[in-house]
Amino acid sequence: MASRLKISSSEASAVMYIDMVQSTKITCQISDSDKLRLFYESFINTLSDIAISHSARIIKNGGDSIICYFPKTKDCVEKSAFKEILDCGLEIIHARDVLNAGLASAGLPATSYRISIDYGKHEVVKDEDLNIVDIFGPTMCVCAKINSLAPPNCMVIGSDLYEIVKSFPDFRFHRYALSFLAVVFLSLCCGKLM
């Protein structure tokens, strides 16, 4: 019998969505099953490890995407937790060179990806053992919608997160308005000011 799921609670926190660019086109070039598994394992494990090192919890991956959230941002007053999210996104973007070098050494094609992050309410889905297995709601929907607006190897954040981090001195942001939401890009494809 399948495990029953329960929508257990609502909470607010930051959600990150990492999506590979042109994954279908890239993976169609890989005919060997072992190499295809290695390609996806390298992508998922490399980027998930970085997110976890920044206190993220991985919710799920779809092979070409990773969704995680940051429990430390539950209290939006804790500004250091939000800086950690931006640092996490930057580290994931900068890890692309190392990831692609490893893929190349295995005879695999390079990859690119986009990151979207927003802060807000979502519903938490737990299994019978009370493990969080999914999240859904407006914050997750915004992350999914704005992801494709980011250029490859860049990060975009939603307006709710922007309101929290806009005064951070180490980052520059560019606003981009859509009819249904405001989107903010970190400047220079996430170039951190020195």
C-alpha positions in Angstrom: 0.0 0.0 0.0 1.3 3.4 -0.9 2.3 5.8 1.8 -0.3 8.5 2.6 0.6 12.1 2.4 -0.6 14.9 4.6 -0.5 18.6 4.1 0.7 19.3 7.6 1.2 23.0 7.9 1.8 26.4 6.3 5.1 28.2 6.8 7.1 31.0 5.3 10.6 30.5 4.2 12.9 31.0 1.2 12.6 28.5 -1.7 15.3 27.9 -4.3 14.7 26.4 -7.7 17.7 25.3 -9.8 16.9 24.3 -13.4 19.3 23.0 -16.0 19.2 24.8 -19.3 18.4 22.8 -22.4 18.6 19.5 -20.6 16.7 17.5 -23.3 19.0 18.7 -26.0 22.1 17.9 -23.9 21.0 14.5 -22.7 19.9 13.4 -26.2 23.7 13.5 -27.0 24.4 10.9 -24.4 23.5 7.4 -25.6 25.3 5.3 -22.9 23.1 4.7 -19.9 26.0 4.7 -17.4 27.2 8.1 -18.7 23.7 9.5 -18.6 23.4 8.4 -14.9 26.8 10.0 -14.2 25.8 13.2 -15.9 22.6 13.6 -13.7 24.4 12.4 -10.6 27.1 15.0 -11.1 24.6 17.8 -11.6 22.4 16.8 -8.7 25.1 15.9 -6.2 27.4 18.8 -6.8 24.7 21.5 -6.5 22.7 19.8 -3.7 25.9 19.5 -1.6 26.4 23.2 -1.9 22.8 24.0 -1.0 23.0 21.7 2.0 26.2 23.3 3.2 24.2 26.6 3.3 21.5 25.0 5.5 19.1 24.1 2.7 16.8 21.1 2.8 16.4 19.4 -0.6 12.8 18.7 -1.3 13.0 17.0 -4.6 14.8 16.8 -7.9 13.5 16.1 -11.3 16.8 15.0 -12.9 17.2 18.4 -14.5 16.1 20.5 -11.5 16.5 20.8 -7.8 14.1 22.3 -5.4 15.1 23.2 -1.8 14.1 25.5 1.0 15.9 27.2 3.8 14.3 26.6 7.2 16.6 29.3 8.9 14.6 31.9 7.0 11.4 31.1 8.8 11.9 34.2 10.9 12.4 36.9 8.3 14.1 39.1 10.9 17.3 37.0 10.8 19.1 38.8 8.0 22.2 36.6 8.1 20.0 33.6 7.0 19.0 35.6 3.9 22.6 36.6 3.1 23.5 32.9 3.3 20.9 32.2 0.6 22.4 34.7 -1.8 25.8 33.4 -1.0 24.5 29.9 -1.7 23.2 30.9 -5.1 26.5 32.6 -6.0 28.5 29.5 -4.9 26.2 27.3 -7.0 26.8 29.5 -10.0 30.5 29.6 -9.5 30.6 25.8 -9.1 29.7 25.5 -12.8 33.4 25.5 -13.9 34.3 22.7 -11.5 31.1 20.7 -12.4 31.8 21.1 -16.2 35.5 20.2 -15.8 34.4 16.9 -14.1 31.9 16.2 -16.8 34.4 16.9 -19.5 36.9 14.5 -17.9 34.2 11.8 -18.1 33.6 12.6 -21.8 30.3 14.3 -21.0 28.9 17.6 -22.3 28.9 20.8 -20.3 25.8 22.2 -18.6 24.3 25.5 -17.7 21.5 26.3 -15.2 19.4 29.1 -13.8 18.5 29.8 -10.2 15.4 31.4 -8.9 14.6 32.2 -5.3 11.8 33.8 -3.5 10.5 34.2 0.1 6.9 33.5 1.2 4.3 31.2 2.3 4.0 27.6 1.2 2.2 24.4 2.3 4.3 21.6 3.7 3.5 18.0 2.7 4.7 15.2 4.9 4.6 11.4 4.7 3.4 9.1 7.4 6.8 9.2 9.1 6.5 13.1 9.2 9.3 13.6 6.7 8.8 16.6 4.5 8.3 15.3 0.9 7.0 18.4 -0.9 6.1 22.0 -0.7 3.6 23.9 -2.8 1.9 27.3 -2.9 2.5 30.8 -4.2 6.2 31.0 -3.4 7.0 27.7 -5.3 4.8 28.9 -8.2 6.7 32.3 -8.4 10.1 30.4 -8.3 9.0 28.2 -11.2 7.6 31.1 -13.3 10.5 33.5 -12.9 13.3 30.9 -13.4 13.2 31.1 -17.2 13.7 34.9 -17.0 17.2 34.5 -15.7 20.0 34.2 -18.3 21.9 30.9 -18.1 24.2 30.8 -15.1 22.5 33.6 -13.4 20.1 34.1 -10.5 16.8 35.9 -10.3 14.9 36.6 -7.1 11.2 37.4 -6.5 10.0 40.7 -5.2 9.2 39.4 -1.7 12.8 38.3 -1.2 14.0 41.5 -2.7 12.2 43.5 -0.1 14.2 41.7 2.6 17.6 41.8 1.0 17.6 45.1 -1.0 19.6 46.9 1.6 22.4 44.4 1.7 25.6 46.3 0.9 27.5 43.4 -0.8 25.0 42.9 -3.6 23.7 45.0 -6.5 20.2 44.3 -7.9 18.5 45.2 -11.2 14.7 45.4 -11.1 12.7 43.9 -14.0 8.9 44.4 -13.8 6.4 42.0 -15.3 2.6 42.6 -15.4 2.0 39.9 -12.8 5.1 40.2 -10.5 8.3 42.0 -10.0 11.5 40.2 -10.6 15.0 41.2 -9.5 18.3 40.1 -11.0 21.5 40.1 -9.1 23.8 42.4 -11.1 26.4 41.1 -13.5 24.9 37.6 -13.4 25.4 37.4 -9.7 28.7 39.2 -9.5 29.4 39.9 -5.9 30.9 43.3 -5.1 34.4 43.1 -3.7 
